[in-house]
Amino acid sequence: MSQILAIVAMNLRNLPARASASWVAVLGFAGVVLVLIAVLAMAEGFGKTLEGVGADDVAIVLRGGSGDEMSSSLMPDAVNVVINAPGVLSEGGQPFVAAELFVTLDLPKRSSGTFANVPFRGTNELGPKLRSKFQIASGRMFTPGRDEVIVGLGAARTFLGLELGGKLKTGTATWEIVGIFSDGGSVMESEIWTDARVLQGAYNRGSTFQSVRVKLASAGDFATFRDSLTTDKRVNVSARTERAFMAAQSETLSTVIRTAGFAIGFLMGVGAVFGALNTMYSAVSSRAREIATLQALGFGTAPILISVLTEALLLALAGGVLGGVVAFAAFNGFEASTLNYQSFTQVSFAFAVTPALMGSGIVYALALGLIGGLLPAIRAVRLPIVDGLRAI
């Protein structure tokens, strides 16, 4: 151990003499970690946005076989069955239920001017109460029966023409934007809301809905609620908790992003390993006489091997920390929007650089450093003492 500490300390003191090569390795590791964390932070932020509204005591009912609201359709008799199902919370004799309609608008983005789909939701006065973090950020709530809408913060930031007090022409109506709302950073902030009955008329949807959102008396009542609906011969519906539904909505895109992130990280990691190999081979070559002298003085091969690996790991650690810090500073909270493949609408979200992601990036850098330092370390201990002492 004393030999290991002595050689490692000597290597660290000599690092300034190899500053250029060392910085190349550090920046290579930092670049890998930066890109990897940035891509995974996108998936993390997207997942948090969709799962941020998840609750276990709120259920979402769709037509049987439908995986999302766009492909679902419910008639009024099915809605009535849901309202009267066991487990539904009632306040003052009124079931805590919101039958909702879901359509899309095509609006231009602020950043590029290109058009993208924006979710347009019809709900009732209980809709906001079924979202625990909902609040009006500015303006007021829409008035039932009027051509009025409220816009989520994410949608207002992402798309043109959604300013408070503005007009929105779509369907057969011109809607007045009377409020901007927030919902704790959830996917709901990417939507536009209005009264469901008014939206039905504007889009010629008759009396149909696409989903029913239900507040349960407790999370433990979900199984009873679900089973009563799935065994009722009058309806063909499926029910999931809001948490499970939102997690399923984010699964496809999150998987795609993470797969791409790991693929990019692997390819860049290969380049970083070659950079580390080059740096460490250069370090070993420049220290040939030093290593041979240590061996001649009785230092074992293990301390020399460990010292070379330690240097490579320290460079990787420095690169990992640097890449993580830059990724946090540049991307944490960075706002973006992307397509939700389940509903084919734009979802506004913020990148989330979490401590877990930064830790994973640093561990990945250390793994690359270990791989990049192993072969040079083996070469160092196998170098003949006579050849090393003759090196210039």
C-alpha positions, 0 to 999 in steps of 0.5 A: 500500500505504501508503494501504491500511495508513493507512485500515485502521488508521484504520478499526480505531481507529474500531471502538469508535464502531460497537461495537453494529453490529459486535457484531451482525455478529460474533455473526451470523457466530458463530451460523452457524459454531456451528450448521454445525460442530455439525451436521457434528461429529455426522456426523464423530463418527458416521463415526469411531465406525463406521470406528474398528474398520476394519482391512484384515487383517480380513474380514467375510463375509455372504450374497451380496447382503446389505449388512448383518448383519441381512439376512444368514444363513449355514448351518454348511456355508458357515461351514466353507467360510470357515474353510478358505479360503486366507489365513485366519490360524491360531494353534496349528492353530485358524483365527482365525475368529468366526461371529457372530449379530446380533439386536436388543433393545428397551430404554429410553434413560436420557435420555428413557425412549423405547425403541430397538433395541440390537444384541445380538451372539453371538460366540465366544472369538475375537470379542474378539481380532478387535477390536484395541482390545477390553478389559474395562473392568470385571467379566469376560468372559462364560463360553461356554455360560452366560446371561451378557453383556458390555455396551459402554460406549456402550450402558451409558451410553445405556440403562437396565438395563445396569449391571454385575451386573444382569439382562437379560430377553430371548428365552427367557433371563435374562442376567447382566451380568458385564462392561463392555467398551470398544473404542476408541470404536468402534461395538462399544461400542453393543452387547451380547455373549454366546456365539453358541451360547447366543444361537442357542438363546435366539432359536430360530435353530437353527445359523445365523449372520449373519456370519463375521469372519476374521483374515487372515494379512496385508492382502495376502491379502484378494483371494485370500481373497475370490476363493476364496469368490466363485468357490466354487460351494458357497456364495453369499457376499460378503466385504469388509475390515472397513474397507470394511464399516464405511465403507459402514455409515456412508455413508447417515447421514453423507450425510444429516447433512452435507446437512442441515448444509450446508442449514442453514448456507446458510440461516443464512449468507444471514441473516448476509450481510444482517446484514453488509450492514446493518452495513457500509452503516451504517458507510459512511454514518457515514463518508461525510464521512471517505471524501470527505475522503480522496478529496479528499486524493488517496487512491485508490478501491482503498485505500478499497474494500479498507479496507471489505472488510478491516473486513468480513473482520475482523468475519467472522474474529472471528465465525468464531473465536468460533463455532468456539471455542464449538462446540469447548467445547460439542460436542466429545466430547458423547455422543449416540446415533442410528439407524443406517439400515443395521441400524436399531439405536441407535449411541452416539457422541461429537461430533467437532469437528476442526481441519478442521471449525473451519477450514472454519467460519472460511473459510465466515465469511470468504466470507460477510464478503466477500459482505456487505462487497462492495456497501457497499465499492462504494458507498463508492468511488462516493459523490460527493465533494461529497455526502460533504463535505456529509453530517452 
